[in-house]
Amino acid sequence: MKPFIDLKAQYVNIKEEILECINEILESSHYILGENVKNFEEEVKTYLGVKEAVGVASGTDALHLALRALNIGKGDEVITTPFTFFATIEAIVYVGAKPVFVDIEEETYNIDPYKIEEKITPNTKAIIAVHIFGCPANMEKINEIAKKYGLKVIEDAAQAFGAKIKDIKIGSLADIGCFSFYPSKNLGCFGDGGMIVTNSVDLAEKIRILRNHGSPGRYIHDTIGLNSRLDEIQAGILRVKMKYIDQYNELRRKKAAIYTNFLNDIVITPKEPLNAYHVYHLYSIRSKERDRIKEMLYNHGFPSVVYYPIPMHLQGALKFLGYKEGDFPITEAVSKEILSLPLYPELPEEEVFQISQIIMRCLQKNS
Ligand SMILES: *Cc1c(COP(=O)(O)O)cnc(C)c1O
C-alpha cells in the first residue's frame, strides 16, 4: 500500500538542515520560549503581513485561546460550519459557548455566508470561518456581515497556510487567524504546534499571557491560563520548512491541476473561487460512486480518505445541541460523496496519472 501522505519524502530532502537545527537547540539547552519561537513568530508575521504572531501548542489551542482572548464564553453563540474537523467545535465548547451551525456552499464546501444572517441572535458573538481543504472561504462577505452585527471573526486556517485572496494571505483577514502545524498540514512540524495571528497588539498581549499560565511575569498569575507554548524544537523545524512553503504549495497546486484535468468530466473536482489561491491541503473529489472509487483505489494499492464522514451536527458528543439529520442537506450530501485522494508536494506525477486512470476506469465500467 502506498502512503496517503509520505512525510518521509519531505524529510529526506531537508534532513541535514533539520538535524543541524535540532542539534543546535539541544546544545543550547533552551527548550521553551527561546530564540526559535521568537524568530519563527517574526517570520510568520512578515510572511502573512500581520502585526502579531503568537506560537502555541496546537491548532486546537489556537482556537481555544482566540475565543478566550475575545472574551467569548457562557451564554454566547458562535456561528460556524458543520463541515470541519472536530477541533473547531471543541474550542467553542471549551469556553462554554454554544456552536451554531450554518450549511456550506456546494462549490467550496466552506460556510455559506448567505445563510449566516438568519442564524444571528442577540447572543451571537463571533463567526469562525474554516478554510476547508485549503480553499479560502468568502471572507469579504463574512466580514461584511460581522461588521453589520458587531461580531468578531476568527479564521480557522489550520488547513490553509499560504492560501490567499487577491495576494492577501489567509489568516490575516479577520480579528484573529489560527494555524495548526500538525505534521500532515501544509506547514507541519514533527509533533504538535500552532500559531495565532492578529493585527491587534492588545489581543496578542492577552494571548501571550494566556498561553503561559495566565502569567505576565514570573510567578504572577492574573488569570487562569493554559500551558500552551510552541516549543523550541518544533519552532526550529518550522523555520527550516518555512523557507520551502511556497514551493510546497506550488507543487500541491500543480498536482491538483493534473488530477482536475483527468477527472473534471467524471466527478466533481475542487473549485478555486475567483481571486483565490487554493493550497490543496486535501484534494477532494465528490461522486455518488465514492465508495466504489475508494474500494477500487484500495485494490490497486492506493489509499484514499473520507474527510469528513460524519458532519459536526451529527456527532455523538454534540447531541446536546439538538440537531438532527436533514438540518444541513448540503453538508450531509457532501459527507456521503466526498473523497480525498493522495496529494502532497513530493507525490510522484506518475502516481497522479495512475490514480486518475483507476478512477476513470472505475466509472466507465458501470456507466
Ligand atoms: C488540524 C485542524 C485543527 C486542529 O489542529 P491541531 O493542531 O491538530 O490541534 C483545527 N481545525 C481544522 C480545520 C484542522 O484541520
The ligand as a Tripos MOL2 file, in Angstrom:
@<TRIPOS>MOLECULE
LIG
   15    15     1     0     0
SMALL
NO_CHARGES

@<TRIPOS>ATOM
      1 C1         -5.9810   20.1740   12.1540 C.3       1 LIG1
      2 C2         -7.1190   21.0700   12.3650 C.ar      1 LIG1
      3 C3         -7.3630   21.6650   13.6110 C.ar      1 LIG1
      4 C4         -6.6250   21.2890   14.8650 C.3       1 LIG1
      5 O1         -5.2680   21.4310   14.8260 O.3       1 LIG1
      6 P1         -4.3390   20.5930   15.8300 P.3       1 LIG1
      7 O2         -3.0080   21.2350   15.6590 O.co2     1 LIG1
      8 O3         -4.3710   19.1730   15.3960 O.co2     1 LIG1
      9 O4         -4.8740   20.7770   17.2030 O.co2     1 LIG1
     10 C5         -8.4040   22.5760   13.7070 C.ar      1 LIG1
     11 N1         -9.1920   22.8670   12.6560 N.ar      1 LIG1
     12 C6         -9.0030   22.2950   11.4540 C.ar      1 LIG1
     13 C7         -9.8890   22.6870   10.3210 C.3       1 LIG1
     14 C8         -7.9650   21.3690   11.2680 C.ar      1 LIG1
     15 O5         -7.8020   20.7910   10.0840 O.3       1 LIG1
@<TRIPOS>BOND
     1     1     2 1
     2     2     3 ar
     3     2    14 ar
     4     3     4 1
     5     3    10 ar
     6     4     5 1
     7     5     6 1
     8     6     7 2
     9     6     8 1
    10     6     9 1
    11    10    11 ar
    12    11    12 ar
    13    12    13 1
    14    12    14 ar
    15    14    15 1
@<TRIPOS>SUBSTRUCTURE
     1 LIG1         1 GROUP 0 **** ****
